[in-house]
Amino acid sequence: MKFEWKGVMPALTTKFTASDALDEGAFQKNVRAQLQAGVSGLILGGSLGEASTLTAGEKSRLTRLALDTAAGKVPVIMNIAEQSTQGAVEAAKQASKDGAHGLMLLPPMRYKATSHETVTFFKAVADATDLPIMIYNNPVDYGIEVTGDMFEDLLASCPNIQAVKESTRDVSNVTRLRSRFGDRLAILTGVDTLALESLLMGADGWVAGLVCAFPAETVAVYAMARAGELEQARKLYRWFMPLLELDISPQLVQNIKMAEVATGLGTENVRLPRLPLAGEERKRVQAVLDSALKVRPALPDYHKWL
């Protein structure tokens, strides 16, 4: 499938049953809600998907489930987050065999690679697949920044590296990348709390987290921003912000799964070592959800702007 790196691409949570198996029904229900809202792609196996706890077989199963449910409407993208170059290459090849349309690629896990090592790692994976690739640039959480010079090297030698999930938390980096690379590099913001700001500065799309629980609101913000409906976009974004802040936390998976329960789009089941939120933190997150849902806004027909 030929596709563009743009629009809202949800980083989907992985749904589990109480007995720790994949909850295929809950997963498909959420995917259908994303499609109805108007997302542009589906991203599996990211940090929200609890990728480090998934087996290779489970990742393959999720890919096939997403493909079956999406039925060709949007691309399905698998995240690659591995400790070794060989493991990343094998994961990329398996994703291709499973039918994925693209990859989101992280630097080496655990080991803090140098710039040269990181570029060499990315090139090895890109050379092993024909699938289009989005580099995940998140130095805050993963300790490695992919700089402009590194992207210059990658774009010169790897035509299938086409996009970046921009999560440096420096919104001015959108301008730097756009000024340097123009349309050679698609930019998707990866920080929920900087989404509207990044879109207004020229980002092509949004790899979103709270979209798992609030798909329509997320796509509406994107659509309004792209259409220049800025007053409506700002108003909706201000309502959304306390919820979006649940994404910038070490417990983002638990936070977002609680939000999915609140909107009927998931369960709270997580995989060990994660545990559901408890105590005061659970009360705090529940209060955020309750407050937002009490004044959940009616949305305009935003699909006309997509």
Buried (B, 14 or more C-beta within 10 A) or exposed (E): BEBBBBBBBBBBBBBBEEEEEBBBEBBBBBBBBBBEBBBBBBBBBBBBBBBEBBEEEBBBBBBBBBBEBBEEEBBBBBBBBBEEBEBBBBBBBBBBEBBBBBBBBBBBBEEEBEBEBBBBBBBBBBEBBEBBBBBBBBBEBBEBBBBBEBBBBBBEEBEBBBBBBBBBBBBEBBBBBBEEBEEEBBBBBBBBBBBBBBBBBEBBBBBBBBBBBBBBBBBBBBBBBBBEBEEBBBEBBEBBBEBBBBBBEEBBBBBBBBBBBBBEBBBEBBBEEBEEBEEEEBEEBBEBBEEBEEEEEEBBEBBEBB
